[in-house]
Amino acid sequence: MNVSVELKNRTKIAGISSLVGLVGGDMDEVNATILARTGSAVTMIPEVAKHLISSGGKRLRPMLTLAMARLCDYQGEGHVKLAASVEFMHTATLLHDDVVDQSDMRRGKLAARMLWGNEASVLVGDFLLGQAFRMMVEVGSLTCLDVLSHAAVVIAEGEVMQLSAAKDIRTREADYMAVIEAKTAALFAAACEVGPILAARSPAEIAACRAYGKNLGIAFQLIDDALDYGGSSAKLGKNVGDDFREGKITLPVVLAIQRGNAEESSFWQRTLEKGDIQEGDLARATGLLQQHRALVETIARARAYGELARESLAGFPDSPWKQALADVVDFCISRAH
Amino acid sequence: MNVSVELKNRTKIAGISSLVGLVGGDMDEVNATILARTGSAVTMIPEVAKHLISSGGKRLRPMLTLAMARLCDYQGEGHVKLAASVEFMHTATLLHDDVVDQSDMRRGKLAARMLWGNEASVLVGDFLLGQAFRMMVEVGSLTCLDVLSHAAVVIAEGEVMQLSAAKDIRTREADYMAVIEAKTAALFAAACEVGPILAARSPAEIAACRAYGKNLGIAFQLIDDALDYGGSSAKLGKNVGDDFREGKITLPVVLAIQRGNAEESSFWQRTLEKGDIQEGDLARATGLLQQHRALVETIARARAYGELARESLAGFPDSPWKQALADVVDFCISRAH
């Protein structure tokens, strides 16, 4: 019986569902852990945390932690708490991001800061970060603690880098790549690295899992940034244009500016740097991205990083886990179409 | 030669200076570590961090970590990084607090958020918290990691508790004590506990050091809260009245409300709950605190907790370290006079 081919066929249609199916039992434990660890006698904490945690995120990062541990034949229980830690680190970042970006919405709901104030978003983020570290300590692997605490530092650096680069149309492609490697890919990489560490696999295998996570994370963020202008079709739908309005300099914009003329440069300067955005500007922006093939090229680069992610798994024998992890790459890329 | 008596005489005058003198060499290393670990290629990070770190805080918490390690005859190097971690945790809390309280000033300088924005204060706080955990991991004691990550969670809980209790004059004394035990005393306790853990001392000795830190932290915060209304003399000087303007319900206010009549209750309701503060209200508030002996009693309680802190050290043989730690208690209390 060739399970992996069966799964491959199934996931060609189902996208991320083979991973969801495989991690099922483990993920139930992660969800129970998340629920238990957002508990506090200080009632505002579970309220705020649950608002965000139960708002239908995909929980992709903790699923990756579980899948990598299983790909590496890990037989213990530590991966559950580390997966919950990874999700808490991610949630803390979202809470703090909303304060930094002054966002009104998150995952289609009012951002926590709109309901409980910036104060609560900052402090509950700190609480979740603290709980994440507590769980890591309970698992007891100093190497995993090193990987995840390093990621916490790099994520914060990436967010500050992004803040420094915002509203500056001279931002170069290399600056942008440094930002997304730090703010997004670092956590994907760490999420994928801790499983093989728990399973005591070889340095080469650990590095391969990390490389998968890092490249998947880059692809994921590139697609996210293309989607913020409607993806390959550049359709103006809901949630489109947030980055534009916040003056974020993402790859689609960097490419379009590079290839644009002086008049276009004035347009980007007025809108992204000065924040002077008028009716029709978002449509003009997406028009320029189309004209300079900036979205198509951003997606092509995402595909290339996705390919690197897939190739990172080459050294592992075929298994349903390996196939599901390869399918995740397709899932992340296909969001843009 | 009786060094401890000599030191005792000296510190009777000098307050905290015997501790400063004793930790000198170790503290130089802590300061070098702090400087090195605020470094980042992302230039905004060291700018923001140094603005606060070099602004003349006493660095009382890391000094306590060093002193407790030496009191317990610790011979290694781990206490330096843990002391720096403790200071980073404290600094991160200050950065986030300023955002939460919307403070304009910190330690007599403009708050970081006024110079670089709330965004930078949130993110650089996150960076410092991450660096704190990295250093703890490098030291490699899972027990110390457990103590400090637990403190991080409790501090965040304390801050949220304070947020929930703010602007609510029904806050009881027990609520207030729970807030300050969490937001202040937890870090003092952890700072004092990690040294004896590194030195592999007995559970009773570790608990004694922790008790010293916890009780000193409570005393420290009680005095801080009395000082916010001018201390025992209730003089209106600079920095007085911040808590009043922010609607923070501290012990002096809780005691005055308890002992006041209905008309006074309306006054507190208008000023603290509704934030409707008019000319002369701060003077009236401090007048009521005087009248009900609320400041005198707050300071008396601080003295009682200070006594508990001092008694916690009873089991340790006399030494310059023990004397210096006892003197720190006097120093903290004497600030109120």
Boltz contact constraints between the chains, C-beta under 6 A:
constraints:
  - contact:
      token1: [A, 40]
      token2: [B, 157]
      max_distance: 6.0
  - contact:
      token1: [A, 42]
      token2: [B, 157]
      max_distance: 6.0
  - contact:
      token1: [A, 42]
      token2: [B, 160]
      max_distance: 6.0
  - contact:
      token1: [A, 42]
      token2: [B, 161]
      max_distance: 6.0
  - contact:
      token1: [A, 44]
      token2: [B, 160]
      max_distance: 6.0
  - contact:
      token1: [A, 44]
      token2: [B, 164]
      max_distance: 6.0
  - contact:
      token1: [A, 45]
      token2: [B, 160]
      max_distance: 6.0
  - contact:
      token1: [A, 96]
      token2: [B, 122]
      max_distance: 6.0
  - contact:
      token1: [A, 99]
      token2: [B, 122]
      max_distance: 6.0
  - contact:
      token1: [A, 100]
      token2: [B, 119]
      max_distance: 6.0
  - contact:
      token1: [A, 100]
      token2: [B, 122]
      max_distance: 6.0
  - contact:
      token1: [A, 119]
      token2: [B, 100]
      max_distance: 6.0
  - contact:
      token1: [A, 119]
      token2: [B, 163]
      max_distance: 6.0
  - contact:
      token1: [A, 122]
      token2: [B, 96]
      max_distance: 6.0
  - contact:
      token1: [A, 122]
      token2: [B, 99]
      max_distance: 6.0
  - contact:
      token1: [A, 122]
      token2: [B, 100]
      max_distance: 6.0
  - contact:
      token1: [A, 122]
      token2: [B, 122]
      max_distance: 6.0
  - contact:
      token1: [A, 123]
      token2: [B, 156]
      max_distance: 6.0
  - contact:
      token1: [A, 123]
      token2: [B, 159]
      max_distance: 6.0
  - contact:
      token1: [A, 123]
      token2: [B, 160]
      max_distance: 6.0
  - contact:
      token1: [A, 126]
      token2: [B, 156]
      max_distance: 6.0
  - contact:
      token1: [A, 127]
      token2: [B, 156]
      max_distance: 6.0
  - contact:
      token1: [A, 130]
      token2: [B, 152]
      max_distance: 6.0
  - contact:
      token1: [A, 130]
      token2: [B, 153]
      max_distance: 6.0
  - contact:
      token1: [A, 130]
      token2: [B, 156]
      max_distance: 6.0
  - contact:
      token1: [A, 131]
      token2: [B, 153]
      max_distance: 6.0
  - contact:
      token1: [A, 133]
      token2: [B, 133]
      max_distance: 6.0
  - contact:
      token1: [A, 133]
      token2: [B, 149]
      max_distance: 6.0
  - contact:
      token1: [A, 134]
      token2: [B, 149]
      max_distance: 6.0
  - contact:
      token1: [A, 137]
      token2: [B, 145]
      max_distance: 6.0
  - contact:
      token1: [A, 137]
      token2: [B, 146]
      max_distance: 6.0
  - contact:
      token1: [A, 137]
      token2: [B, 149]
      max_distance: 6.0
  - contact:
      token1: [A, 140]
      token2: [B, 142]
      max_distance: 6.0
  - contact:
      token1: [A, 142]
      token2: [B, 140]
      max_distance: 6.0
  - contact:
      token1: [A, 145]
      token2: [B, 137]
      max_distance: 6.0
  - contact:
      token1: [A, 146]
      token2: [B, 137]
      max_distance: 6.0
  - contact:
      token1: [A, 149]
      token2: [B, 133]
      max_distance: 6.0
  - contact:
      token1: [A, 149]
      token2: [B, 134]
      max_distance: 6.0
  - contact:
      token1: [A, 149]
      token2: [B, 137]
      max_distance: 6.0
  - contact:
      token1: [A, 152]
      token2: [B, 130]
      max_distance: 6.0
  - contact:
      token1: [A, 153]
      token2: [B, 130]
      max_distance: 6.0
  - contact:
      token1: [A, 153]
      token2: [B, 131]
      max_distance: 6.0
  - contact:
      token1: [A, 156]
      token2: [B, 123]
      max_distance: 6.0
  - contact:
      token1: [A, 156]
      token2: [B, 126]
      max_distance: 6.0
  - contact:
      token1: [A, 156]
      token2: [B, 127]
      max_distance: 6.0
  - contact:
      token1: [A, 156]
      token2: [B, 130]
      max_distance: 6.0
  - contact:
      token1: [A, 157]
      token2: [B, 40]
      max_distance: 6.0
  - contact:
      token1: [A, 157]
      token2: [B, 42]
      max_distance: 6.0
  - contact:
      token1: [A, 159]
      token2: [B, 123]
      max_distance: 6.0
  - contact:
      token1: [A, 160]
      token2: [B, 42]
      max_distance: 6.0
  - contact:
      token1: [A, 160]
      token2: [B, 44]
      max_distance: 6.0
  - contact:
      token1: [A, 160]
      token2: [B, 45]
      max_distance: 6.0
  - contact:
      token1: [A, 160]
      token2: [B, 123]
      max_distance: 6.0
  - contact:
      token1: [A, 161]
      token2: [B, 42]
      max_distance: 6.0
  - contact:
      token1: [A, 163]
      token2: [B, 119]
      max_distance: 6.0
  - contact:
      token1: [A, 164]
      token2: [B, 44]
      max_distance: 6.0
